[in-house]
Every structure is written in structure tokens, then in C-alpha cells.
Amino acid sequence: MDFLRPASWEEALAAKAEHPTAVPISGGTDVMVEINFDHRRPEYLLDLNRIELLREWEVGEENVRLGASVPYTQIMENLRAELPGLALASHTVASPQIRNRGGVGGNLGTASPAGDAHPALLAAGAEVEVESVRGSRFIPIDAFYTGVKRNALQPDELIKTVHIKKADGPQQYSKVGTRNAMVIAVCAFGLALHPETRTVRTGIGSAAPTPIRAKEAEAFLNAALEEGGFWDNGKIITPAIAKQFADLCSAAANPIDDVRGTAKYRRHAVGIMARRQLGWTWEQYRGAGRTLEGAA
């Protein structure tokens, strides 16, 4: 196994173009596990740790530009207000040591359905900026996951930046695991309210071959909130609406039985998380509305 260690982004792209099978490594929290258990034996490892560009983030007027190697700890400490769903997801990643090393780019590159960041990225509607010596392009998060541990990257492309719209409403994230830390998700769920567009987005992890959205559930809830005038009147969402939303989220899941949990349990847990998160986020939205009305 050869170890490639570029000193700049341009060198990294050139190395990836010359060795398309090279496996990028930054935090190494996924790659090294596979190598240590002999599940993977790449011909080349492409070390990106010297690329400072990948550890930078920028908060703009509307979006956050998040470098692929920004550690989860930095997201938790510095971007909680702008990216609340992703910050909550970051809290659930493994241990403090791994949160100090791992980043969103690694989750995206591995594209495991159980990756902790995926539900939050789906709910937020992120875009992934990838680049090669041929140029750069943006991949919507909905089109990024193409199969079990497969993504839309071309062989010569590297993940550069994740672009995420700053939260304009409450976001939540939950993860079910067999213990409180250092655990792969049995299933996970993310929810984001987008009051500016009067829409709701979801993200489901570890309950289908790829991370997915519950699109029928979103469509149902978007219609129910609009028809009932909920965005304007701030009324409590009725139990019937919450239950239907949760049931549709459960139905969107396509899980398997494995050592961490059964398919039946995963579907049930997704529904429970969806219902609870809808309640939590809507209470936050209603509270924000009352605060604004009081200030006026």
C-alpha cells in the first residue's frame, strides 16, 4: 500500500487524477477500521491532512460553507446556531477523540447508510461541492447517495466543501443505538422546518440501503400545515396530523434485520422519532413566534 501525501489542494487533485483508485483519508475514522479488519486493502491512500482548505468554514449571509475535513467538534462549538441539526448529529458521533478527527466529508465519502451526518444534511437540503483537475460541480444531497456505500463521485473527484443553508427555523436530530456512545446507529432521523418556504424536510439513516428522505410524509405535512394555516396561526399540530406524519415516515423506511436491530423495530423507531421531533420543532417555532409578537 502506497501513501500519497500532497501539500496542496492542487497536488491532491493531480494525485487523484493519476491514481483514481486512491482512497482519500483525513480523519480516518471509517477507512482505518476497514483496513484494520482487512475489509479493504487499497493500493493507494491519499492523505489530505496537510490541506488546510478542507478544515476551513465560512458563514455567509444565507449559507455555511463547510470544508470537508472540519471536525465535528468544531461544528458543535462554532455552528450550533447556523446548523443546529448537524450540530446535534455531531454530538452523537462516537467519542470525543473521534469527533476531534472526523468530519462530514468522511461520512459523505464512505456513504454508509448509518453515517450520523446524513439525516441532518438531507433535512437541511445541503449541496456537496466536488472537484477534479477537470473542474468543479455541485451535487444536491438528494442525488449524492447512489447505493449501499456508493456515492455520485467520479473516480478522479474529491469532496471539497459542503454548502448548507443557514437554519431559518428549528431543526432536530435523534439516533437510536445499543448504548450511549461509540455506537453505530440502529436508526436515525432528522427534521428541519423551513418557515421561509413553508416546507418541512426529513432525513432517515440506517433504515434503508441509502440515507433517504420521507418524501410522502413531507408532502402530507406540508399540505396539512398550509391548509390549516398553521404557519400563520401557530396552533398546536393535532395528534391526528402528527400520527399520520409518523406513520408515513415509518413507511418510507426500507430496513433490514441485522445484529443491531430488526427491520420491524427500525420502522417503529423511525415513526417514534418523527412524531417526537415534529412536536419539539413545532413548539420551538411557536415559541419563537410568541417571542417576536411580544417584542413587537
FENBELBEL-V725264 format. One record per run of one state. SS is the DSSP state (hx for helix, st for strand, lp for the rest). FROM is the first residue (numbers start at 1). TO is the last residue. If there is no record, write none. Layout:
ss = <SS & SS>
from = <FROM & FROM>
to = <TO & TO>
This chain:
ss = <lp & st & lp & hx & lp & st & lp & hx & lp & st & lp & hx & lp & st & lp & st & lp & st & hx & lp & hx & lp & hx & lp & st & hx & lp & hx & lp & st & lp & st & hx & st & lp & st & lp & st & lp & st & lp & st & lp & st & lp & st & lp & hx & lp & hx & lp & hx & lp & st & lp & st & lp & hx & lp>
from = <1 & 2 & 5 & 9 & 19 & 23 & 26 & 31 & 37 & 44 & 48 & 52 & 56 & 57 & 60 & 63 & 68 & 71 & 72 & 79 & 84 & 92 & 96 & 100 & 103 & 104 & 111 & 118 & 125 & 127 & 133 & 135 & 141 & 145 & 148 & 150 & 152 & 158 & 166 & 171 & 177 & 187 & 195 & 199 & 206 & 212 & 213 & 215 & 228 & 230 & 234 & 239 & 253 & 258 & 259 & 261 & 262 & 263 & 296>
to = <1 & 4 & 8 & 18 & 22 & 25 & 30 & 36 & 43 & 47 & 51 & 55 & 56 & 59 & 62 & 67 & 70 & 71 & 78 & 83 & 91 & 95 & 99 & 102 & 103 & 110 & 117 & 124 & 126 & 132 & 134 & 140 & 144 & 147 & 149 & 151 & 157 & 165 & 170 & 176 & 186 & 194 & 198 & 205 & 211 & 212 & 214 & 227 & 229 & 233 & 238 & 252 & 257 & 258 & 260 & 261 & 262 & 295 & 296>
